[in-house]
Amino acid sequence: MSAIQHIKKLAGESVVYGLSGILIRFVGLLMLPLLSKALSPAEYGIIGMYSSSFYMTFLFVVFAMDSATYRYYFDSGNDEATKRNTLATWYYFQLATSVILALLLFLFRGPLGVFLFKDTRKSIELVTLMSLALLMYALPNILEAWYRLQRKPWGAFFYSVATAGLSIILSAYCILQLKLGAIGFVIGQLSSFTLGSLYAIFTLKGWLSPKYFNRKLLGNMLRYAVPFVPANIASQALAFLLNYYLKSKLSFSEAGLYYMGNTIASVIGLVTMAVGQAWSPFAFSIADSPDAKRIYSVSLSVYVIFMCGICLGMMLFIPDLLRVFTNEKYYPAAWVGSILIFNVFLTSTCVIGMTGCGIVKKTAPYAKAVIVASVVSVALIVPMVNLFGKEGAALALLLGQLIIPGYIFYVSQKYYPIPYEFGKLAIALIIAFLLGLLGRLFFTDLSPVLSFCVKICVILLFYFSVYRLFMSEFNILIKQIKQKFA
C-alpha cells in the first residue's frame, strides 16, 4: 500500500471517528443557549469542578491500561485467543479498581463534598453520584477501545453518538425541565453510562469471559502502562487544580467562565480526538512498511497545517460563537477560549510525536514530559491568576504544556528518527497565532458583515503564506495524487 493510500485510510478513519464528535458537539452547542440561560456561571463552575474531579479519579481506574492494550493487542498478530486475553485482562483489572475507588468515594462523601464544592447543598449527592459513575463508565470505555482495535470506526461512531447524545438529552431534561441545576448534568451523564454499560455487556459477552484473564499478561501490561500513569494523572490533576484554585481564589462564577472558554476551545477536539483515536492503530499497523517514516512525516505536516488554520479561525470567531450560543453573562470567556485553543492543538501533536517511542516500546519520556510540564503550569497558576485572573490560568496552562510536544519529539527522534519539517511547521504556527492576535485586537469595531469578510481574508492569507512556505512539498504531493488518479 502506497503512502497516499495509507494517509487516505487514516483520514477516512479519522473522519468517521470525528463525525461522532461533530454530531455530539453540535448538539451540545445547540443546547448552550438554553443551558447558559438556565445555569449561572457559578453552577457552570460546579459542573467544571465535578468533571475535572471525575476524570482525574477515573485515571486511577484505567491506570493507563488502555495504552498497554493497544500495544499488546497488535503484538498478538492473528491469534484471536491472545487478543481476547488482552482485552479481558484489562477489563477485570479495571473492574477491580473501579469498585475499590467507588467504595472509597462513597465512604468519604461528606468531607470530599465540602472540599470539592464548598458548602453547596448538593455536595454530598454530587460525590455519591460520582462514585456510581466510576462503576458505570468502565465498560463503555472498554467497548469504545474495542471498536478501535477492531478497526470498526462506524461501530464506534454509532455507539459514541448514542451514549453521548443520550447524556446531553437527559442532562438537558434534568436541568431545564426538572430544575435540578448542576446536579441534573450529573444524573444525565450517569444514566447514559448505565445504558452504555448494558449494551457493552451484550456486545462483548464473548470477549470478557473470566477464562481469558491472564495473570502473566497482566504483569507485562502493567509494566508497559506504569510509565504512563504519573503523566496521565499529572495532566488531569492540572485541570483539577486549575478549577479548584479558581473557585477558591476567585469564585465559582469565574471558574464557570473559565470552563465555558474551555468548552468553546474544546470544539477543535472534534479533529484532534478523531486523529488521536485513529493514529495509534494506524501507526503501529504500518510500522514495518518501508515507507513508514515518510508517511509519518507527511501526516504530521498535513495535520499541523490544517489545525493551524482551524485554530486561527476559532480564535477570530470565538466572540461571535459566544454571542450566538450563550448570553452576555458568558462573553468574558472569549480570551480564555482563544488561549486554550492552541493548548488543545499543541498537546494533541504528542500522539504523533510518541510514534517513535511507541515503536521501540519506550514510554517513559512521555511521563517525564507531562510531569515536568504539569509542575511548571502549577507553579505558574498562582502568579498568573493573581495578575490576570481566569485568563492567567489559561496562560499558565499553555506555557507549561508547551514543554510536552517539544520534549516528546526531541526524545522520540533519538529512538526512531523521522524526517519531520520542524522549522517550517514552527513558522506556520507562529504566523497563525500572530494573525489571530492581530485580528482580535484590531478588528473588533467593524460591522458584522465587514468583520466576517476580514476574518475570512485573514484565514486565506494564512493558507497562502503556508503554501508559499511548503510549495515544494505540496507540489510533490499534488503530483503523486495526479499520478494516482491518472
Secondary structure, 3 states (H helix, E strand, C coil): CCHHHHHHHHHHHHHHHHHHHHHHHHHHHHHHHHHHHHCCHHHHHHHHHHHHHHHHHHHHHHCCHHHHHHHHHHHCCCCHHHHHHHHHHHHHHHHHHHHHHHHHHHHCHHHHHHHHHCCCCCHHHHHHHHHHHHHHHHHHHHHHHHHHHCCCHHHHHHHHHHHHHHHHHHHHHHHHHCCCCHHHHHHHHHHHHHHHHHHHHHHCCCCCCHHHCCHHHHHHHHHHHCCHHHHHHHHHHHHHHHHHHHHHHHCHHHHHHHHHHHHHHHHHHHHHHHHHHHHHHHHHHCCCCCCHHHHHHHHHHHHHHHHHHHHHHHHHHHHHHHHHHCCHHHHHHHHHHHHHHHHHHHHHCHHHHCHHHHHCCCCHHHHHHHHHHHHHHHHHHHHHHHHHCHHHHHHHHHHHHCHHHHHHHHHHHHHCCCCCCHHHHHHHHHHHHHHHHHHHHHCCCCCHHHHHHHHHHHHHHHHHHHHHHCHHHHHHHHHHHHHHHC
